[in-house]
Amino acid sequence: MNTTNFSVKKTALLAVLTAVSLTSCSSIGPAATEDAAGSAAASAAASPGPASGTAAPASTAPVPSVKPDQIQTRLTDFQLISDAAGFAWGETNGSLRLYRTDDGGRNWTLLSPWDDTFKSGAPTAGGSLHFLDAQHGWTAAADDGRKTVTAFTTDGGRSWTRGTLDKATYAAGLSFADPLHGWMLTSSDAAMGKSEKTLYATDNGGKAWKPLTSVSLDKPVPGALPLSGHASGMTFKDTGNGWIALAGHEEKPVLYRTRDGGKTWNNVPMKLPQALSGSSVTLDGAPVFFKDEPGKGWIPVRTVSANTNSRDAYVTEDGGQTWSFKQTGMQNALTFADSLHGWGFKDKVLHATSDGGATWNPVPSDPVLTDTLKNNPNVIRFEFAGPQTGWLLLGSEDGKKSKLLKTTDAGKHWILL
């Protein structure tokens, strides 16, 4: 046997195996993974499309699922759809970063309504971004004051169809009664407690938006929305009935209602307890109607007086015909999952109610929540999908950081997402 030839062959074989091993390792390393994600993100981006009513090319599929700790943005808002599904978003260098989860926050998918050259900023839930369910969503943004660009998805954000409104303005409210029928309230920048308002409607899922009503003159117009105040929320329960909450310099609760799909509006009487007659009481969001209790709902309220700064509620049991004030004593956050179960913070301690707010009890301290609150004391959004599962978005005092938490046992325990 020729030992020299054997040694040469053995050496060559080892060299081949080493090269194969190095090639395999490099193909699955972090750099390759990041490049793949970046390439997918770039392919998902597309510029705003043609005018409304004309279908725009749908953007490509979103970036494959990424781990929560790979989300490269500070979250500014979210919308919880169900125990498993939800959307969370923020902005990076002025561009929207929108993510969705279908497994309760374990994995996230990056969505791309706009490309990175479009500086839309971060929208607000129900303001300029709204999801009816896990598949249907709409958003709108101003393009440097030149025009207002719209986008909608029917596949959970995997693709988006874009259009434009007839003028440059800002979306202050988005609401859909079903996948086809929706409304968009636009507004100019508020000055001296007043803002121009235009209500648009669509009956084809957002392909085209038509103006229904507009107010730009400081004089009462029967059946129209007032010039005073800015919209803090809008809700349509069906194709006829809708509500718009307004907040303004009067510092009183102002609610308008339509019964004809947004063509005409009337002020809804909102009674206050005598003890709060000298307080600032404003509606802090859109009316929310509970899915399994169609006649019942609530509106978040901010109450400020000489001695109190609380979050309270207006509640209805007749489908929004009448509203009654409910004082809760909660402070910087309040939310309800249904007519019985609610949560809020008082003295930086989580409280809960199971009797519609008649009584509130502190929830046993959870170390994850307690520790996160130390550096992130500001509640940005608090929402429950049902009596057990909820999300809580907390922010730092300087506004530079945020943390998203989740509970699946009515607030007793929390995990970071």
N, C-alpha and C positions, 0 to 999 in steps of 0.2 A: 504494500500500500504506500502511495506517495504522500507523505505527511505534509510536504510543502504545498501541493495542490489542494489538499484538504483544508489547510490553514487559509489559503487564499479564498477558497469557496466560502468558508465559514465567516471570514471577515466581510466578504461581499454581501452575504446573506444578512449579517447583523446591520450593515449599513442600510440595506433596503428596508429592513424592519424598522430601524430608527427613523428613517425619512417618512415612512408611512405613519408612524406613531405621531411624529411632530406635525404632519399635515392634518391628521385627524384632530389633534388637540387644538390647533389654530382655527379650525373651521367651526368649533363650538365655543370658543372663548368669548369673553365679555365684549371685546371690540367688534367681533362679527355680529353678535346679537344687537349691539347698539346701532351698527350700520344698517342692519336689516330693518330695525324699528324706524330709523331716520328715513330710509328709503320709502317705507310704507307710508310714513307721515307725509312725505313730500308728494307721493302719488295721490294721497287723499285730498290734497288742497286743490281748490279751483276758484277762479275769480267770479264775482257776482255776475249773474246772467242777465238776460234780456228783460224787457218790460213785463209787468204782470199780465197773466193770461196766456203767455207764450211759454211753453215748457222749455226749461233750460237743461243742458246736459247734466245728468246726475253725476255726483262725485263718486270716486271709486270707493271700494270697501275700506272700513276703518282700520287703524293699526291693530295688529293682533293683541290679545289681552296682555296687560302688563301688571306687574306687582304693584300694590298700593304705594310702596316706598319709592317707586320709580316715577310717580306723578310729579312732574317738575313744574309745579305752580302752587301759589297760595290760594286755597279754595275760598271763595267769597259767598257762595250760595249753593243750594241743592233743592231737589224736588224728590221726595220719596213716593214711589208708585205703589209698592206692595212690600211684603216682608222680604222678598228677594230682590226686587228690581228698584232701581233708582238712578238719578242723574246728579252729578256734582260738577261744579265748574269754578273757574277763576280766570285770570288773565296773566299773560307773560309778555312784557314789552308792548302792552296795549292790545294784544291779540287774544281772542277767546280760546280757552282750553276747556273743552267739554268732554266729560267722561261718563260712561254708563257701566252699571254692574247688573248682573243677572243672578248672582249667587250671594247676595247679602253683603257685598263689599270685599270679598276675598280676592276677586280679580276685577280689573277695570279695562274698558276699551276706550281709546281715544277717538272722538268723533270730530268731523271737520265741516261745520256749516260754511265757514269762510276760510280763505287762505291767510297766511301770515302777513301779507301786505295790507290786509284790510283791518284797520285799527278800530275794532268795534267796542273794545273794552269789555268789562264783565257785566252781563245783564242781571236783572233781578227776576226771581221766580214770580210768574204771573204778571210781570211788567213787560219786559221785552223778550221773554223766553217762557214758553208754556208747553207742557206735555199733558195731553188728555189721558194717555195710558202709556204702556211700555213701547208702543209702536208709532203713535202719532204725536208729532211735535212741531212747533212753529217758533220762529224768532224773527226779530227785525232790528235793524241798526242804521244809524245815520252815517253816510259816507262823506265825512268832512264837510257836512252842511250842504253838499251838492244834491243829494237825493237820499231817500230812505230805501234800503234794500231789505227784502223779505226772503225767507227761506222756510221750506217745510219738508218733513220726512214722513214716510208711511211705513218705514221698515226699521224703526228704532234708531235712526241716525246713520245707518249704513250708507245711505245716499240722500242727497238734498236737492230740491228743485228751487230755483231762485227767481225772483222778480223784483219789481220796484213799485213804489207808490207814486202818486201824481205830483208830490211835492216833498221838499226837504222838511222833516219834522222828527219828533222823537216818540217812540212807542212808550206809553205810560200804563197800558193794560192790554192783556191778551186773554181771551176766554173762548172756549169751544163747548157747545152743547153736545156735539157728536162729531165724527170725523169730517163731516162736510160743512157744517154751519158754525161759523165763528165770527168774532168781533175784535177789532183792534182800536183802542182809544189812543190817539196821538195828542201831543201837547207841546206848546212852546215852553221855553224856560219861564218859570214863574217869577213875576216881579210885583212887588207890593201886594202879594197874596192873590194875584190874578194870573191866569194863563189861558191862551187860546186853546180850544179843544175841538177835535174832529173825530167822529166815530165812523170807522169803516166796517163793512160787513163782507163776508164771503159765503157763497153757497156751494162752492166746489173745492173745499178743502184747502184754500189758500192760493189757488192758481191765479185768481183775480180778486182784487179788493175794490169795493165801490163805496164812496162816501155816502153816509146816511144822513148825518146831521153835523152842523158845525156852529160854533159860537166864537166870535172875535170882537164883538162890540159890547161895551159896558152898559148894557141896558137889558131889562127883562124881556125875554121872548117866550111867550106861552108854549109849553111843551118842549123847550130846549134846555140843555144843560147850562148852568150858570158860568159866567166868566170867572167869578171869584173862586178861589180854592184850587188845589191841585189834587189829582187822583191818587189815592193811596191804595186802590184796589178795584177790580171789576170782576163780576161773576154772572154768567148766564146759566140758569138751571135747565132751560129748554130753549126752543127756538123763539119763544115769545117773551119769557120772563127773565129780566136781567136787573142787576143792581150795580151802582157805582158809588163807592165811598170817597168822600172828599175831605181834605184837611186844609185849613187855611188860617188867615189872620183872625177870624172870629173865635177860634179856639172852642168851638162847639161841634157836637156830632152832626154831620151832614151826610144824608144818604138819599140818592135818587133812584127811582125805579121805573122801568119800562114794562109794558104788557104787550107791546106790538113789535117786538124784535128790535127795538132801538130807535124807532122812528120818532117817538115822543117820550118825554121824561117828566116825572113829577116828584116833588120833594116828599120824603117819608117822615112823619112825625117821630122824633126820637126823644122820649121823655127822660128826664134826669131826676134823681132824688133831690129833695130840697136842700139837703146838707151839702150838695156839690154845686149849687147854683153859682157860686163864685169861683169855681175851679175851672181849669183848662181841661176839657174832655174832648178828645179827638179820636176819630176812627183810624186805626193803625194798620188796616189791611182790608182785603176783600172779604165779603161774606163767604162762609164755608158751610155747605150743606152736607150732612153725613150720608154716605152712600146707602147704608142699610136703614136709614131713618129719613126718608125724603122730606118730611115735613119739619124736621128739626135742623137747626144750624146755629152758628155763632159768628160774631164779628169781633176781632181784637180791638181793644180800646186802651189808650194811654191817658191816664188821669194824673194831673199835676196840680197841687195846691200848696198852701204855705207849709204844710206838715207832711205831705205825702207825695210820692212819685210811684204810682202803681200801674200794673197791667190788669185791666178788668175786661168785661165782655158785655156785649148785647146778645141776647139769645132769642130764638124764635121757636115756636112749636106749631105754627100754622103756615109753614112754607114761605115765610118772609112777609106775610101780610102785616104783622105787628112785631115789635121788638121791645124787650124789657131789659133794663140795666141790671147786671149782676156784678157786685163788688167782690173781688177775690182776696185782696190783700197781698197778692203776689207782686214781685218787683220787676226785675229786668227780663222776664220771659214768661210766657203763658201759652199753652197749647191744649187742644182737646182732640181725642181720637173719635169720640162719639158723645152722645148727650150726657153720659155718666162719667166717663174716664178722662181726667185731665191732669196736667203736670205744670209746675211753675217753680220759680226760684224765689226764695225769701231769705234775706240775710245770708246769701250765698249757699243756702241749703236747699236741696231738691225736695219739693213737696208734691203730694199726689192727692187726688180726690176720686172717689168711686160713686159719689152721689150727686154728680152734676155741679159741684162747687159749693154745696151746702156746708161741708166740712173739708178741711185740708190737714193732712198729717205729713210730718217729715218722713222721707224715705231713708232707711238705714244707710249710713255712710258707706260709699264704695271707694276703695283706695285709688283706682284708676281715675275716676271722676274727680276726686279730691285733689290728686296730684296735678292733673291737667288744668284744673281751675286756677292753680297758684300762678302760673305764667300766662294763662289765657282766660282772664276773668270775664270777657265780653261775650255775651250770647248773641251770635249772628243769626242763626235760625234753629228752631226747635220744632220737630214734627214727628208724629206717630202715624204709622200705617194702620194700626189697630191697638187693642188694649195692651199688647205685649211688646211689639217691635217699634222702636223709634230711633231717630238720628238726632244728634246734637252737634252743631258747628260752633266752636269756640274760637275767639280771636284774642290776640295779645293787645296790651294797652296801646302800643305804638302802631298797631295795624299792619305789622310786617309779617306776622305768622298766624297760622290757624291750625286747628286740630278738629278732625271729624271723628265722632264717637258713635257707638251703636249699643243698644240694649235689646235683649230679647225676653226680658222678664219684668217688664213694666218699670224699669229704672232701678232695680235692685243692684244689678251688676252692669258694667260697661267695658267695652273693648275699643281700642283705637283702630280705625280703618286706614 
